[in-house]
Structure formats: C-alpha cells, structure tokens
Amino acid sequence: MNMQVLEARRDVSGGYKVDVSRGSRVGRVSSEWFSRPDDERFLSLNELASSVRGRSDRSRTRVVETARIHVEANRNDPERLALMLPGADAPVQPTHWSFGQLASQVGAPAAYLRQLPAPLAAINLQYGLTSNRTEQIKTLETDNGRLELRAVTGPDYGRIYDHELVEAVQKIAGNGTGDTRWKVPGVLDWSTRVYNPMVDISKDTTTLYASDRDVFLFLVDDLNPIEAGRLPDGSPDLYFRGFYCWNSEVGAKTLGMASFYLRAVCQNRNLWGVEDFEEISIRHSKYAANRFAHEAAPALLNFANSSPQPFINGIKTARERIVARTDEERGDFLRHRGFSKAETGKIIETVLAEEGRPPESIFDFVQGITALARGKAHQDARLEMEGKAKKLLDRVH
C-alpha cells in the first residue's frame, strides 16, 4: 500500500480529486469568513502581523484603583463618556467593548447604561466605581490619534497579545502565501469534487483575520497531499494537514488552536472530510503567557513539523480492524457504544449506500457515524456524535 503521496498526480484541472462524503464538516472557519468585513481581512501574515504589532506598540497596560477613576460626560455629545484615569494627562475614550467590560466589573448593566444620556450614565458608572468591591482593574490603553481604552479586566488577567500568536505562526508559515508549505487554502469545485490548492489570495478567499477585538488564522499544507488508503473505486483517499488558531488580547475570547487532517475547503470556507481533530485552549489567567510559551507555541510547531505517519498508520489500522461480519454483530457493536436502534440502522444504511457493502471495520463505522452526524440540525447533537466517532478511532491509534 502506498502510504504517502509525495508527488501526487493532480487531476487534469490542476487540483486533486477528493471524497468529501467522508469525515466531519467543521464550520468554524466559515463562520469567521461570513462575519468579517473587508477591513478585517488580510492578504498575508506580514500584513496581519504589522497591523496587530503596530497597535501593541502604541499601547500600554497598567493596574489602577477603581475608586480613583473619574467618569466625565461630554456636554457637547450626550452619547459619549470619557474616563480620567489616575496619573493620566488626558481622558481616555472607552470602546464599545471596554465599556461593557467596565460595567461588568462594577456590576452595572451595560445595555441599560448605553440607553441613558451620557450625564446619567456617568453618575451610575461613577457610583459603581467608587463603591466597587473589586478595588483594582487592569487597563489596556492605545493611542490611535486619541487615547482609547480597549480593555478592562481583573488585575490578574494574563494578557497574550495578538501579535505574539501571529509571530508564532510566522515562524512556521512565513508569509502564509506559499513561501513555505503552509498557505491560505484553495477551493473545492463541487461540480467535479476536485480541490484546487492554487487560488489567488483576495479579500474574498483569505483566511487571515483581525479586528479590534481578536485575531483568527487558518492555514493548510495543501500542496503536499497525504494518501491514507483507497476509495471504493480504487483511487487514493487524499488528505491535507491544516490548523487554525485564535486569540483576543482584550479578553473577548481565549487563546486556542486546532489541528486536523481534511480533504477539502469550499468557497464558503467550510472544512470537509475532517479527521483527527485536536483542539487546545488557554484562558487568559495569571500564568497564561507562560502556558502559551511552553504549551501552545511548541504544540503548533510540533504539528507543523511532524510526520503524518502516525495518522496514516492509524487510518490503515482502522481500515484493517474488522469488528463485525454479520448484521447481528453490527447492531451489537453500535448499540454497545450508545447508539439507539434507529441510529444504528441509519449508520449501517449510510455505509452500505456509500461503500456498496455493510460496515465491517472500525473505519467503516467511523465514516458512517460522522456521515450521520453531519445531518444533525443541532450543534450539540452533532458534536456529541462526532465525539463518539473520534473516541472509536482513537482506540486504534
């Protein structure tokens, strides 16, 4: 068996024929792609790094006593508040996000305060600050031509800056445009089921994003396909390595990364045929920066430089491990793993329709389970079923 395609033969169209009916569908990247305006989309890692590094260079963070913060209402603009922080030379303007964080710190309802005229909101917020049991807060202030308060957190908040994550990715992915094996992904042609890795990077195709609240990156190694077995028609079952990662230096979300093998990425940036999905996340707690340096960054580097052989061997073993040969054994195998009678029937029917035979191996059952999961309308139910499939596959790795 040819275990890995180093010089895989491309389809006549210039791409690779893939079978996206297998594995899981992951919609996280697609959600990011749909929600990002043009000014949050970047065409290279250098461009992205320059943007997030620049705002970090213009920022400072400090711990201040809440009772010494003075709230000012702008009489000429009843919708605007400003904060005079202790030791500051000028007032700082909170963003929509940091205003919500500040209100939360003092136990005030941000949505209600935003509906009030600025003078009334200022009185309520000032009362909360002076009587607040949380005596200290940590601020992130940025000079964007005017002083802007981008984040308000607890004093022990362990900030990991967005540029730190982007620069960690640059160490393995260069510019993310093809100067290394890691790049912005290509596009699947649904009419031919051919995945074309060579697509121009534009605002519409990029998967490098950053806003004033966060950063998100998705890259693939899609010029070096991996073969892990054969399809029913005898053609290779091709995979590509991929990962995405995210962070928010202002506390909007954790830092995290996910690595996986996938068969294709479509125009809407859904990930198709995903296998071996692994995810880690790090809360911005007191020692978050150390955890990033000693856990997350090395994990990303290890995945980028690791051989796919363990994954290939796991798939091969799963294909070869026969666990059921009769209908009774198939039913028992699934029901003993928590599937209902109706689900058991659908899983077996799915494999029969796609493979032309009933499931026999671990791999057969995993493919049937993930196919059934893709049809689940509710995310919790889908993730639960995909988790069962992954647990089953992990046992043979």
Contacts in CASP RR format, 6 or more apart in sequence:
PFRMAT RR
TARGET T0000
AUTHOR 0000-0000-0000
METHOD contacts of the structure
MODEL  1
MNMQVLEARRDVSGGYKVDVSRGSRVGRVSSEWFSRPDDERFLSLNELAS
SVRGRSDRSRTRVVETARIHVEANRNDPERLALMLPGADAPVQPTHWSFG
QLASQVGAPAAYLRQLPAPLAAINLQYGLTSNRTEQIKTLETDNGRLELR
AVTGPDYGRIYDHELVEAVQKIAGNGTGDTRWKVPGVLDWSTRVYNPMVD
ISKDTTTLYASDRDVFLFLVDDLNPIEAGRLPDGSPDLYFRGFYCWNSEV
GAKTLGMASFYLRAVCQNRNLWGVEDFEEISIRHSKYAANRFAHEAAPAL
LNFANSSPQPFINGIKTARERIVARTDEERGDFLRHRGFSKAETGKIIET
VLAEEGRPPESIFDFVQGITALARGKAHQDARLEMEGKAKKLLDRVH
1 229 0 8 1.000
1 230 0 8 1.000
1 316 0 8 1.000
2 227 0 8 1.000
2 236 0 8 1.000
3 227 0 8 1.000
3 228 0 8 1.000
3 309 0 8 1.000
3 312 0 8 1.000
3 313 0 8 1.000
3 316 0 8 1.000
4 226 0 8 1.000
4 227 0 8 1.000
4 308 0 8 1.000
4 309 0 8 1.000
4 312 0 8 1.000
5 225 0 8 1.000
5 226 0 8 1.000
5 227 0 8 1.000
5 236 0 8 1.000
5 238 0 8 1.000
6 224 0 8 1.000
8 16 0 8 1.000
8 225 0 8 1.000
8 227 0 8 1.000
8 236 0 8 1.000
8 238 0 8 1.000
10 16 0 8 1.000
11 17 0 8 1.000
11 192 0 8 1.000
11 194 0 8 1.000
13 189 0 8 1.000
13 192 0 8 1.000
13 194 0 8 1.000
13 196 0 8 1.000
14 194 0 8 1.000
14 196 0 8 1.000
14 198 0 8 1.000
15 194 0 8 1.000
15 195 0 8 1.000
15 196 0 8 1.000
15 197 0 8 1.000
15 198 0 8 1.000
16 194 0 8 1.000
16 195 0 8 1.000
16 197 0 8 1.000
16 225 0 8 1.000
16 238 0 8 1.000
17 192 0 8 1.000
17 193 0 8 1.000
17 194 0 8 1.000
17 195 0 8 1.000
17 235 0 8 1.000
17 238 0 8 1.000
18 188 0 8 1.000
18 193 0 8 1.000
18 194 0 8 1.000
18 195 0 8 1.000
18 238 0 8 1.000
18 263 0 8 1.000
18 264 0 8 1.000
18 272 0 8 1.000
19 193 0 8 1.000
19 231 0 8 1.000
19 237 0 8 1.000
19 263 0 8 1.000
19 273 0 8 1.000
20 188 0 8 1.000
20 193 0 8 1.000
20 263 0 8 1.000
20 264 0 8 1.000
20 272 0 8 1.000
20 273 0 8 1.000
21 354 0 8 1.000
21 371 0 8 1.000
22 237 0 8 1.000
22 263 0 8 1.000
22 273 0 8 1.000
22 354 0 8 1.000
22 367 0 8 1.000
22 370 0 8 1.000
22 371 0 8 1.000
23 263 0 8 1.000
23 272 0 8 1.000
23 273 0 8 1.000
23 274 0 8 1.000
23 275 0 8 1.000
23 366 0 8 1.000
23 367 0 8 1.000
23 370 0 8 1.000
23 371 0 8 1.000
24 273 0 8 1.000
24 274 0 8 1.000
24 275 0 8 1.000
24 277 0 8 1.000
24 370 0 8 1.000
24 373 0 8 1.000
24 374 0 8 1.000
24 386 0 8 1.000
24 389 0 8 1.000
25 270 0 8 1.000
25 271 0 8 1.000
25 272 0 8 1.000
25 273 0 8 1.000
25 274 0 8 1.000
25 374 0 8 1.000
26 260 0 8 1.000
26 262 0 8 1.000
26 270 0 8 1.000
26 271 0 8 1.000
26 274 0 8 1.000
26 277 0 8 1.000
27 269 0 8 1.000
27 270 0 8 1.000
27 271 0 8 1.000
28 244 0 8 1.000
28 258 0 8 1.000
28 271 0 8 1.000
29 207 0 8 1.000
29 218 0 8 1.000
29 244 0 8 1.000
29 265 0 8 1.000
29 269 0 8 1.000
29 270 0 8 1.000
29 271 0 8 1.000
30 268 0 8 1.000
30 269 0 8 1.000
30 270 0 8 1.000
30 271 0 8 1.000
32 207 0 8 1.000
32 209 0 8 1.000
32 216 0 8 1.000
32 218 0 8 1.000
32 269 0 8 1.000
33 207 0 8 1.000
33 268 0 8 1.000
33 269 0 8 1.000
34 268 0 8 1.000
36 209 0 8 1.000
36 211 0 8 1.000
38 203 0 8 1.000
40 209 0 8 1.000
40 210 0 8 1.000
40 211 0 8 1.000
41 203 0 8 1.000
41 206 0 8 1.000
41 208 0 8 1.000
41 209 0 8 1.000
42 48 0 8 1.000
42 51 0 8 1.000
42 206 0 8 1.000
42 208 0 8 1.000
42 209 0 8 1.000
42 210 0 8 1.000
43 177 0 8 1.000
43 201 0 8 1.000
43 202 0 8 1.000
43 203 0 8 1.000
43 206 0 8 1.000
43 208 0 8 1.000
44 175 0 8 1.000
44 176 0 8 1.000
44 177 0 8 1.000
44 201 0 8 1.000
44 208 0 8 1.000
45 166 0 8 1.000
45 169 0 8 1.000
45 170 0 8 1.000
45 173 0 8 1.000
45 174 0 8 1.000
45 175 0 8 1.000
45 176 0 8 1.000
45 177 0 8 1.000
45 208 0 8 1.000
45 217 0 8 1.000
46 170 0 8 1.000
46 175 0 8 1.000
47 208 0 8 1.000
48 166 0 8 1.000
48 208 0 8 1.000
48 210 0 8 1.000
48 215 0 8 1.000
48 217 0 8 1.000
49 163 0 8 1.000
49 166 0 8 1.000
49 167 0 8 1.000
49 170 0 8 1.000
51 210 0 8 1.000
52 161 0 8 1.000
52 162 0 8 1.000
52 163 0 8 1.000
52 166 0 8 1.000
52 210 0 8 1.000
52 215 0 8 1.000
53 163 0 8 1.000
53 166 0 8 1.000
53 167 0 8 1.000
54 163 0 8 1.000
55 142 0 8 1.000
55 144 0 8 1.000
56 161 0 8 1.000
56 162 0 8 1.000
56 163 0 8 1.000
56 249 0 8 1.000
58 142 0 8 1.000
58 143 0 8 1.000
58 144 0 8 1.000
59 140 0 8 1.000
59 141 0 8 1.000
59 142 0 8 1.000
59 143 0 8 1.000
59 150 0 8 1.000
60 140 0 8 1.000
60 141 0 8 1.000
61 138 0 8 1.000
61 139 0 8 1.000
61 140 0 8 1.000
61 141 0 8 1.000
61 159 0 8 1.000
62 138 0 8 1.000
62 139 0 8 1.000
62 141 0 8 1.000
63 136 0 8 1.000
63 137 0 8 1.000
63 138 0 8 1.000
63 139 0 8 1.000
63 155 0 8 1.000
64 85 0 8 1.000
64 86 0 8 1.000
64 136 0 8 1.000
64 137 0 8 1.000
64 138 0 8 1.000
64 139 0 8 1.000
65 86 0 8 1.000
65 135 0 8 1.000
65 136 0 8 1.000
66 105 0 8 1.000
66 106 0 8 1.000
66 129 0 8 1.000
66 130 0 8 1.000
66 132 0 8 1.000
66 134 0 8 1.000
66 135 0 8 1.000
66 136 0 8 1.000
66 137 0 8 1.000
67 129 0 8 1.000
67 130 0 8 1.000
67 132 0 8 1.000
67 135 0 8 1.000
68 85 0 8 1.000
68 86 0 8 1.000
69 83 0 8 1.000
69 84 0 8 1.000
69 85 0 8 1.000
69 86 0 8 1.000
69 129 0 8 1.000
70 83 0 8 1.000
70 84 0 8 1.000
70 126 0 8 1.000
71 81 0 8 1.000
71 82 0 8 1.000
71 83 0 8 1.000
71 84 0 8 1.000
71 122 0 8 1.000
71 125 0 8 1.000
71 126 0 8 1.000
71 129 0 8 1.000
72 81 0 8 1.000
72 82 0 8 1.000
72 83 0 8 1.000
72 84 0 8 1.000
72 91 0 8 1.000
72 122 0 8 1.000
73 80 0 8 1.000
73 81 0 8 1.000
73 118 0 8 1.000
73 119 0 8 1.000
73 121 0 8 1.000
73 122 0 8 1.000
74 80 0 8 1.000
74 81 0 8 1.000
74 82 0 8 1.000
74 118 0 8 1.000
75 119 0 8 1.000
77 118 0 8 1.000
78 117 0 8 1.000
78 118 0 8 1.000
78 119 0 8 1.000
79 118 0 8 1.000
80 93 0 8 1.000
80 118 0 8 1.000
81 94 0 8 1.000
81 99 0 8 1.000
81 118 0 8 1.000
81 121 0 8 1.000
81 122 0 8 1.000
81 125 0 8 1.000
82 91 0 8 1.000
82 92 0 8 1.000
82 93 0 8 1.000
82 94 0 8 1.000
83 91 0 8 1.000
83 92 0 8 1.000
83 93 0 8 1.000
83 94 0 8 1.000
83 102 0 8 1.000
83 149 0 8 1.000
84 91 0 8 1.000
84 92 0 8 1.000
85 92 0 8 1.000
85 139 0 8 1.000
85 141 0 8 1.000
88 147 0 8 1.000
90 147 0 8 1.000
91 147 0 8 1.000
92 139 0 8 1.000
92 141 0 8 1.000
92 147 0 8 1.000
92 148 0 8 1.000
92 149 0 8 1.000
93 146 0 8 1.000
93 147 0 8 1.000
93 148 0 8 1.000
93 149 0 8 1.000
94 102 0 8 1.000
94 148 0 8 1.000
94 149 0 8 1.000
94 152 0 8 1.000
95 148 0 8 1.000
95 149 0 8 1.000
95 150 0 8 1.000
95 212 0 8 1.000
97 150 0 8 1.000
97 151 0 8 1.000
97 212 0 8 1.000
97 213 0 8 1.000
97 250 0 8 1.000
97 252 0 8 1.000
98 140 0 8 1.000
98 149 0 8 1.000
98 150 0 8 1.000
98 151 0 8 1.000
98 152 0 8 1.000
98 250 0 8 1.000
99 110 0 8 1.000
99 113 0 8 1.000
99 114 0 8 1.000
100 110 0 8 1.000
100 152 0 8 1.000
101 151 0 8 1.000
101 152 0 8 1.000
101 153 0 8 1.000
101 250 0 8 1.000
101 251 0 8 1.000
102 125 0 8 1.000
102 137 0 8 1.000
102 149 0 8 1.000
102 152 0 8 1.000
103 109 0 8 1.000
103 110 0 8 1.000
103 113 0 8 1.000
103 125 0 8 1.000
104 110 0 8 1.000
105 132 0 8 1.000
105 134 0 8 1.000
105 137 0 8 1.000
105 152 0 8 1.000
105 154 0 8 1.000
106 125 0 8 1.000
106 128 0 8 1.000
106 129 0 8 1.000
106 132 0 8 1.000
106 134 0 8 1.000
107 128 0 8 1.000
107 132 0 8 1.000
108 124 0 8 1.000
108 125 0 8 1.000
108 128 0 8 1.000
113 121 0 8 1.000
113 124 0 8 1.000
113 125 0 8 1.000
114 121 0 8 1.000
116 124 0 8 1.000
134 154 0 8 1.000
136 154 0 8 1.000
136 155 0 8 1.000
137 152 0 8 1.000
137 153 0 8 1.000
137 154 0 8 1.000
137 155 0 8 1.000
138 151 0 8 1.000
138 152 0 8 1.000
138 153 0 8 1.000
138 154 0 8 1.000
138 155 0 8 1.000
138 156 0 8 1.000
138 157 0 8 1.000
138 159 0 8 1.000
139 149 0 8 1.000
139 151 0 8 1.000
139 152 0 8 1.000
140 149 0 8 1.000
140 150 0 8 1.000
140 151 0 8 1.000
140 152 0 8 1.000
140 153 0 8 1.000
140 159 0 8 1.000
140 249 0 8 1.000
140 250 0 8 1.000
141 147 0 8 1.000
141 148 0 8 1.000
141 149 0 8 1.000
141 150 0 8 1.000
142 148 0 8 1.000
142 150 0 8 1.000
150 212 0 8 1.000
150 250 0 8 1.000
151 249 0 8 1.000
151 250 0 8 1.000
151 251 0 8 1.000
153 159 0 8 1.000
153 251 0 8 1.000
153 284 0 8 1.000
156 285 0 8 1.000
156 286 0 8 1.000
157 251 0 8 1.000
157 284 0 8 1.000
157 285 0 8 1.000
157 286 0 8 1.000
158 284 0 8 1.000
158 285 0 8 1.000
158 286 0 8 1.000
158 287 0 8 1.000
158 288 0 8 1.000
158 289 0 8 1.000
159 249 0 8 1.000
159 284 0 8 1.000
159 288 0 8 1.000
159 289 0 8 1.000
160 247 0 8 1.000
160 249 0 8 1.000
160 255 0 8 1.000
160 282 0 8 1.000
160 284 0 8 1.000
160 288 0 8 1.000
160 289 0 8 1.000
160 292 0 8 1.000
161 249 0 8 1.000
162 210 0 8 1.000
162 214 0 8 1.000
162 215 0 8 1.000
162 247 0 8 1.000
162 248 0 8 1.000
162 249 0 8 1.000
164 247 0 8 1.000
164 292 0 8 1.000
165 215 0 8 1.000
165 217 0 8 1.000
165 245 0 8 1.000
165 246 0 8 1.000
165 247 0 8 1.000
165 255 0 8 1.000
165 292 0 8 1.000
166 215 0 8 1.000
166 217 0 8 1.000
168 296 0 8 1.000
168 297 0 8 1.000
168 300 0 8 1.000
168 301 0 8 1.000
169 217 0 8 1.000
169 219 0 8 1.000
169 245 0 8 1.000
169 300 0 8 1.000
171 301 0 8 1.000
172 180 0 8 1.000
172 182 0 8 1.000
172 300 0 8 1.000
172 301 0 8 1.000
172 304 0 8 1.000
172 305 0 8 1.000
173 180 0 8 1.000
173 182 0 8 1.000
173 183 0 8 1.000
173 219 0 8 1.000
173 304 0 8 1.000
174 180 0 8 1.000
174 182 0 8 1.000
176 182 0 8 1.000
176 183 0 8 1.000
176 184 0 8 1.000
176 208 0 8 1.000
176 219 0 8 1.000
177 183 0 8 1.000
177 184 0 8 1.000
177 201 0 8 1.000
178 223 0 8 1.000
181 221 0 8 1.000
181 223 0 8 1.000
181 224 0 8 1.000
182 219 0 8 1.000
182 220 0 8 1.000
182 221 0 8 1.000
182 304 0 8 1.000
183 197 0 8 1.000
183 219 0 8 1.000
183 220 0 8 1.000
183 221 0 8 1.000
183 222 0 8 1.000
183 223 0 8 1.000
184 201 0 8 1.000
184 205 0 8 1.000
184 206 0 8 1.000
184 207 0 8 1.000
184 208 0 8 1.000
184 218 0 8 1.000
184 219 0 8 1.000
184 220 0 8 1.000
185 197 0 8 1.000
185 199 0 8 1.000
185 207 0 8 1.000
185 218 0 8 1.000
185 219 0 8 1.000
185 220 0 8 1.000
185 222 0 8 1.000
185 265 0 8 1.000
185 269 0 8 1.000
186 195 0 8 1.000
186 196 0 8 1.000
186 197 0 8 1.000
186 198 0 8 1.000
186 199 0 8 1.000
186 205 0 8 1.000
186 220 0 8 1.000
186 222 0 8 1.000
186 265 0 8 1.000
187 195 0 8 1.000
187 196 0 8 1.000
187 199 0 8 1.000
187 205 0 8 1.000
187 265 0 8 1.000
187 266 0 8 1.000
187 267 0 8 1.000
188 194 0 8 1.000
188 195 0 8 1.000
188 196 0 8 1.000
188 264 0 8 1.000
188 265 0 8 1.000
188 266 0 8 1.000
188 267 0 8 1.000
188 272 0 8 1.000
189 195 0 8 1.000
189 196 0 8 1.000
190 266 0 8 1.000
195 222 0 8 1.000
195 263 0 8 1.000
195 264 0 8 1.000
195 265 0 8 1.000
197 220 0 8 1.000
197 222 0 8 1.000
197 223 0 8 1.000
197 240 0 8 1.000
199 205 0 8 1.000
207 217 0 8 1.000
207 218 0 8 1.000
207 219 0 8 1.000
207 244 0 8 1.000
207 269 0 8 1.000
208 217 0 8 1.000
208 218 0 8 1.000
209 215 0 8 1.000
209 216 0 8 1.000
209 217 0 8 1.000
210 216 0 8 1.000
212 250 0 8 1.000
213 248 0 8 1.000
213 250 0 8 1.000
213 251 0 8 1.000
213 252 0 8 1.000
214 246 0 8 1.000
214 247 0 8 1.000
214 248 0 8 1.000
214 250 0 8 1.000
214 252 0 8 1.000
214 253 0 8 1.000
215 246 0 8 1.000
215 247 0 8 1.000
215 248 0 8 1.000
216 244 0 8 1.000
216 245 0 8 1.000
216 246 0 8 1.000
217 244 0 8 1.000
217 245 0 8 1.000
217 246 0 8 1.000
218 242 0 8 1.000
218 243 0 8 1.000
218 244 0 8 1.000
218 269 0 8 1.000
219 242 0 8 1.000
219 243 0 8 1.000
219 244 0 8 1.000
220 240 0 8 1.000
220 241 0 8 1.000
220 242 0 8 1.000
220 262 0 8 1.000
220 265 0 8 1.000
221 240 0 8 1.000
221 241 0 8 1.000
221 242 0 8 1.000
222 240 0 8 1.000
222 265 0 8 1.000
224 240 0 8 1.000
224 241 0 8 1.000
225 238 0 8 1.000
225 239 0 8 1.000
225 240 0 8 1.000
226 238 0 8 1.000
226 239 0 8 1.000
226 240 0 8 1.000
226 241 0 8 1.000
226 261 0 8 1.000
226 308 0 8 1.000
226 311 0 8 1.000
226 312 0 8 1.000
227 236 0 8 1.000
227 237 0 8 1.000
227 238 0 8 1.000
227 239 0 8 1.000
227 312 0 8 1.000
228 237 0 8 1.000
228 239 0 8 1.000
228 311 0 8 1.000
228 312 0 8 1.000
228 315 0 8 1.000
228 316 0 8 1.000
229 236 0 8 1.000
229 237 0 8 1.000
229 315 0 8 1.000
229 316 0 8 1.000
229 319 0 8 1.000
230 236 0 8 1.000
230 237 0 8 1.000
231 237 0 8 1.000
232 354 0 8 1.000
232 355 0 8 1.000
232 356 0 8 1.000
237 263 0 8 1.000
238 263 0 8 1.000
239 261 0 8 1.000
239 262 0 8 1.000
239 263 0 8 1.000
239 275 0 8 1.000
239 308 0 8 1.000
239 311 0 8 1.000
240 261 0 8 1.000
240 262 0 8 1.000
240 263 0 8 1.000
241 259 0 8 1.000
241 260 0 8 1.000
241 261 0 8 1.000
241 303 0 8 1.000
241 308 0 8 1.000
242 259 0 8 1.000
242 260 0 8 1.000
242 261 0 8 1.000
242 262 0 8 1.000
243 257 0 8 1.000
243 258 0 8 1.000
243 259 0 8 1.000
243 260 0 8 1.000
243 300 0 8 1.000
243 303 0 8 1.000
243 304 0 8 1.000
244 257 0 8 1.000
244 258 0 8 1.000
245 255 0 8 1.000
245 256 0 8 1.000
245 257 0 8 1.000
245 258 0 8 1.000
245 300 0 8 1.000
246 253 0 8 1.000
246 254 0 8 1.000
246 255 0 8 1.000
246 256 0 8 1.000
246 257 0 8 1.000
247 253 0 8 1.000
247 254 0 8 1.000
247 255 0 8 1.000
247 256 0 8 1.000
248 254 0 8 1.000
248 255 0 8 1.000
251 284 0 8 1.000
254 281 0 8 1.000
254 282 0 8 1.000
254 283 0 8 1.000
254 284 0 8 1.000
255 281 0 8 1.000
255 282 0 8 1.000
255 284 0 8 1.000
255 288 0 8 1.000
255 292 0 8 1.000
255 296 0 8 1.000
256 279 0 8 1.000
256 280 0 8 1.000
256 281 0 8 1.000
256 282 0 8 1.000
256 296 0 8 1.000
257 279 0 8 1.000
257 280 0 8 1.000
257 296 0 8 1.000
257 299 0 8 1.000
257 300 0 8 1.000
258 277 0 8 1.000
258 278 0 8 1.000
258 279 0 8 1.000
258 280 0 8 1.000
259 277 0 8 1.000
259 278 0 8 1.000
259 279 0 8 1.000
259 299 0 8 1.000
259 300 0 8 1.000
259 303 0 8 1.000
260 271 0 8 1.000
260 274 0 8 1.000
260 275 0 8 1.000
260 276 0 8 1.000
260 277 0 8 1.000
260 278 0 8 1.000
261 274 0 8 1.000
261 275 0 8 1.000
261 276 0 8 1.000
261 308 0 8 1.000
261 311 0 8 1.000
262 271 0 8 1.000
262 272 0 8 1.000
262 273 0 8 1.000
262 274 0 8 1.000
262 275 0 8 1.000
263 272 0 8 1.000
263 273 0 8 1.000
263 274 0 8 1.000
264 271 0 8 1.000
264 272 0 8 1.000
264 273 0 8 1.000
265 271 0 8 1.000
265 272 0 8 1.000
266 272 0 8 1.000
275 311 0 8 1.000
275 315 0 8 1.000
275 393 0 8 1.000
276 311 0 8 1.000
276 390 0 8 1.000
276 393 0 8 1.000
277 390 0 8 1.000
280 295 0 8 1.000
280 296 0 8 1.000
280 299 0 8 1.000
282 288 0 8 1.000
282 291 0 8 1.000
282 292 0 8 1.000
282 295 0 8 1.000
282 296 0 8 1.000
310 397 0 8 1.000
313 397 0 8 1.000
314 393 0 8 1.000
314 396 0 8 1.000
314 397 0 8 1.000
315 363 0 8 1.000
317 362 0 8 1.000
317 396 0 8 1.000
317 397 0 8 1.000
318 361 0 8 1.000
318 362 0 8 1.000
318 363 0 8 1.000
318 366 0 8 1.000
318 393 0 8 1.000
318 396 0 8 1.000
319 361 0 8 1.000
319 362 0 8 1.000
319 363 0 8 1.000
320 361 0 8 1.000
321 361 0 8 1.000
321 362 0 8 1.000
321 363 0 8 1.000
321 396 0 8 1.000
322 360 0 8 1.000
322 361 0 8 1.000
323 329 0 8 1.000
323 333 0 8 1.000
323 360 0 8 1.000
323 361 0 8 1.000
323 362 0 8 1.000
323 365 0 8 1.000
324 330 0 8 1.000
324 331 0 8 1.000
324 332 0 8 1.000
324 333 0 8 1.000
324 359 0 8 1.000
324 360 0 8 1.000
324 365 0 8 1.000
325 360 0 8 1.000
327 348 0 8 1.000
327 358 0 8 1.000
330 344 0 8 1.000
330 348 0 8 1.000
330 358 0 8 1.000
330 359 0 8 1.000
331 344 0 8 1.000
331 345 0 8 1.000
331 348 0 8 1.000
333 365 0 8 1.000
334 343 0 8 1.000
334 344 0 8 1.000
334 347 0 8 1.000
334 348 0 8 1.000
334 365 0 8 1.000
335 341 0 8 1.000
335 344 0 8 1.000
337 388 0 8 1.000
337 392 0 8 1.000
338 388 0 8 1.000
339 347 0 8 1.000
339 369 0 8 1.000
339 388 0 8 1.000
343 372 0 8 1.000
346 372 0 8 1.000
347 359 0 8 1.000
347 365 0 8 1.000
347 368 0 8 1.000
347 369 0 8 1.000
347 371 0 8 1.000
347 372 0 8 1.000
348 358 0 8 1.000
348 359 0 8 1.000
350 367 0 8 1.000
350 368 0 8 1.000
350 371 0 8 1.000
350 372 0 8 1.000
351 357 0 8 1.000
351 358 0 8 1.000
351 359 0 8 1.000
351 364 0 8 1.000
351 365 0 8 1.000
351 367 0 8 1.000
351 368 0 8 1.000
351 371 0 8 1.000
352 358 0 8 1.000
352 359 0 8 1.000
354 367 0 8 1.000
354 368 0 8 1.000
354 371 0 8 1.000
355 364 0 8 1.000
355 367 0 8 1.000
359 365 0 8 1.000
359 367 0 8 1.000
359 368 0 8 1.000
362 392 0 8 1.000
362 393 0 8 1.000
362 395 0 8 1.000
362 396 0 8 1.000
363 393 0 8 1.000
365 392 0 8 1.000
366 389 0 8 1.000
366 392 0 8 1.000
366 393 0 8 1.000
368 389 0 8 1.000
369 385 0 8 1.000
369 386 0 8 1.000
369 388 0 8 1.000
369 389 0 8 1.000
369 392 0 8 1.000
370 385 0 8 1.000
370 386 0 8 1.000
370 389 0 8 1.000
372 385 0 8 1.000
373 382 0 8 1.000
373 385 0 8 1.000
373 386 0 8 1.000
373 389 0 8 1.000
374 382 0 8 1.000
375 382 0 8 1.000
376 382 0 8 1.000
376 385 0 8 1.000
END
